[in-house]
Amino acid sequence: MRITAVTCVKNEGPFLLEWIAFNRLIGVSDFLFYSNDCTDGTDRLLDALADRGILRHLPNPAQGRNYQMEALKDAARQDIVTGADWVWIADVDEFLNIHAGDHTIPALIAACGDPQAISVTFQFFANDGVETFADVPVIGQFTRSHNPDIWCGETAIEVKSLVRQDFPLQYFGAHRPFHKTGKSRAQPSWTDGSGRPVQHKFLVAANPRRIRKFPAAGARAHATLNHYALRSLDSYLVKNDRGDVNRENRAFDDTYWRERNDPAWQDLSIHRYLPGLQAALDDLKSDPEIARLHDEAVGLHLARRDALLAQPDYREMQAQLRAAPALPPQESALIAELGLEPPA
């Protein structure tokens, strides 16, 4: 089975090898990477991996700010995508944790009844007090998340989607495909991560915001999408800089951090992959140039952290995140409204 993963990256160098090795373990056969404006060696590492036939690396074709959608539009025309049996669109901080069978994508597809699309629900993993970047697998470092069925008081949680080759595609979205419509067109077969048909409103994208979530309860029997959006505090500062290169004299909003830093639930299920992942990483790094370029990316990541922390506003941001309560803002507001004491 040919499964192509498509992703867009900017300054993700230290995390590339883990994501590639992990996805190869679960059955991804081909990779299409788009990169833009990298300053940490991401592009050089991707070029070296492409030279070895491990992936395809293209410059992001976006002319404006809509990098992901422009890349996905281009990807839909690439032979590595059109020739695939399945396409998996995800970011490099997202790991498809498969509970079915032998824990691979083919096992997930079989468990869901071989539909034309499978949308798997996010689970957001907290920073949980990890401050310092460590060059070890992310999936082994971060083990706590929100209650899987409730996030920030919402029972509907976003998804990412696997798409079969015969899906009646209109275009790829970052979270789900959109399909051609018309009276003569049958609706595609489409399930959640438990093999249940997705809700009709989700199926037909029946709202102006092009719906990309549905209720999470019961949706993860066969797979969960582990999202490590925060990682270490070091890496989060660098990530914030990546999206906002000039922070001087600007207030920092910690909402994104607080919404994803709820450590109420421990989930170790993805650790089943760690032995195989470490072996796969060792194999990739057995190539001296790949190992050197990975180490270079790690060094540049840490150097950027140090440069940021030389700035007063980033030191203030670091202190603010350290002090932020481990409750989503919505939950804190509800506790205050009820006149209750927040948990210690």
Beta strands, then each sheet from edge to edge (+ up, - down):
strand 1: 3-9
strand 2: 30-35
strand 3: 56-59
strand 4: 86-89
strand 5: 94-98
strand 6: 117-124
strand 7: 144-145
strand 8: 156-164
strand 9: 169-172
strand 10: 177-179
strand 11: 190-192
strand 12: 213-215
strand 13: 223-227
strand 14: 265-266
sheet 1: 3+ 2+ 1+ 4+ 8- 6+ 11+
sheet 2: 3+ 2+ 1+ 4+ 8- 12+
sheet 3: 3+ 2+ 1+ 4+ 8- 6+ 13+ 5-
sheet 4: 7+ 14-
sheet 5: 9+ 10-
end
